[in-house]
């Protein structure tokens, strides 16, 4: 059994991969895509694997995929941002794409994987709340190693909460069909239509106000010590001081007084976190020491 699994993060625009080898993380990604079918997804997974260029077989795979899992957890039944995944047996998908007969796939949620990797790399303590912002918007809440899990493997669908800014009748409609949802303001498609990150998150813009409102709601519900923005969009907001100002302005006293806003530092947190999740399975099965990851 491979003691160092790989991690795959299948996102709405690309596939990212990570593996720990000789004490260092190696990462790679596929070319970008848009609404890929199964053939395109298969090719993207394979190209990311080939780009990683490691010789060890990919027998243990940690996998992040978007969407709502089917009742048997072997496939995805709803994936509005990546419909090519729907109904595809996940083990079969990975084995087929990597060209192996057998692989052990550990599925995790991208927001959970990304926050766990950020927490491990920063050695953060207390309650961390991670918002993964890319094609979609996901949420994770960690108390140490414990994951808050209530809905579909996580603490709720933050991307679909109503954060309408301005006239409700003019609020944008998200890919899920919900008007005024957070993803409709700050998901990758919304950001592109707005004119890019700098414009969408300028002071007073709907994207900034919607995200600030969502985080203020999270303070009231989860009371985090740290709010961490992750994903391809989230990590690029570190320079936007107006966001934190909007969050803190007259924030409820329920929020923890010493809370802080933090940011991920690269696009591979979820891929590394997926590898860590699979590594935990290897430890359970073989009692190997994986503490170096």
FENSULTA-V370717 format. One line per field, one symbol per residue. ss: DSSP state (H for helix, E for strand, L for the rest). psi: psi as a letter, one per 30 degrees, with the letter a starting at -180 (. if undefined). burial: 1 if it has 24 or more other C-alpha atoms within 12 Angstrom, else 0. Layout:
ss->???
psi->???
burial->???
This chain:
ss->LLLLLEEEEELLLLEEEEEEELLEEEEEELLLLLLLLHHHHHHHHHHHHHHHLLLLLLLEEEEEELLEELLLLLLEEELLLLHHHELLLHHHHHHHHHLLLLLEEEEELHHHHHHHHHHHHHLLLLEEEEEEELLLEEEEEEELLEELLLELLEELLHHHLELLLLLHHHLLELLLLLELEHHHHHLHHHHHHHLLHHHHLLLLLHHHHHHHHHHHHHHHHHLLLEEEEEHHHHHHHLLLHHHHHHHHLLLLLLLLLLLEEEELLLLLHHHHHHHHHHHHHHHHHHLLLLLLL
psi->kjfillkkjjafflkkkkkkkhgkkklllllllkhkaeeeeeeeeeeeeeeehkfkkifkkkkkkllkllefgflkfkiffifffkfkkeeeeeeeefhlekljkjklkeeeeeeeeeeeffhklakkjkjjjbeaklkkkkjbfkkkjejhgagliefgkjhkkbjefgklklffgkkgleffegleeeeeffgleeeeglkfleeeeeeeeeeeeeeeefhlekkkklleeefggfgiffeeeeefjhkkfekkegllklklflggeeeeeeeeeeeeeeeeefhljgff.
burial->01111111111111111111000011111110100101011111111111010000111111111111100001111011111111111110111011000011111111111111111100010011111111111111111000110001111111111111100000111111001111111111111000001101110011111111111111100111111111111111110101110111000000110011111111111111111111111100000000001
